[in-house]
Amino acid sequence: MLVISTREFRANQKSYLEKVDKGLELLIRRGKNKSYKIVPVEEDDSLMSKEAFFAKLDRSLEQYKNGEYEELTPELRNQLFGDL
């Protein structure tokens, strides 16, 4: 893992982001007690707003109340998740 300052990151941002793309772990220090880890967003990652998250949660609760759900049996779990 490479640890750099915010100033160093700003000065060479493109270079560091290219290194992260190649697998380097990068930690940016800001002051004494603040640090940030830079990682690439993967295809499986899901980014959504807090509002969108709670809207999906509300919709799921409504579906449950209306009986629109399926019990998670061992067979269904295996079908959905395999050997995770």
GITAVEN-V531333 format. One record per backbone hydrogen bond with DSSP energy under -1.0 kcal/mol. CO is the residue of the C=O (numbers start at 1). NH is the residue of the N-H. E is the energy in kcal/mol with one decimal. If there is no record, write none. Layout:
BEGIN
co=CO nh=NH e=E
co=CO nh=NH e=E
END
This chain:
BEGIN
co=2 nh=27 e=-3.1
co=4 nh=29 e=-3.1
co=5 nh=9 e=-2.3
co=6 nh=10 e=-2.7
co=7 nh=11 e=-2.1
co=8 nh=12 e=-1.5
co=12 nh=16 e=-2.2
co=13 nh=17 e=-2.6
co=14 nh=18 e=-2.1
co=15 nh=19 e=-1.7
co=16 nh=20 e=-2.3
co=17 nh=21 e=-2.1
co=18 nh=22 e=-1.0
co=19 nh=24 e=-2.3
co=20 nh=23 e=-1.9
co=25 nh=2 e=-2.9
co=26 nh=38 e=-2.4
co=27 nh=4 e=-2.5
co=28 nh=36 e=-2.2
co=29 nh=6 e=-1.1
co=34 nh=30 e=-3.4
co=36 nh=28 e=-3.4
co=42 nh=45 e=-1.1
co=49 nh=53 e=-2.3
co=50 nh=54 e=-2.5
co=51 nh=55 e=-2.2
co=52 nh=56 e=-2.2
co=53 nh=57 e=-2.2
co=54 nh=58 e=-2.7
co=55 nh=59 e=-2.3
co=56 nh=60 e=-2.3
co=57 nh=61 e=-2.3
co=58 nh=62 e=-2.2
co=59 nh=63 e=-2.4
co=60 nh=64 e=-2.2
co=61 nh=65 e=-2.4
co=62 nh=66 e=-1.7
co=63 nh=68 e=-3.0
co=64 nh=67 e=-1.7
co=67 nh=69 e=-1.4
co=71 nh=73 e=-1.3
co=73 nh=77 e=-2.9
co=74 nh=78 e=-2.1
co=75 nh=79 e=-2.3
co=76 nh=80 e=-2.7
co=77 nh=81 e=-2.9
co=78 nh=82 e=-2.0
co=81 nh=84 e=-1.5
END
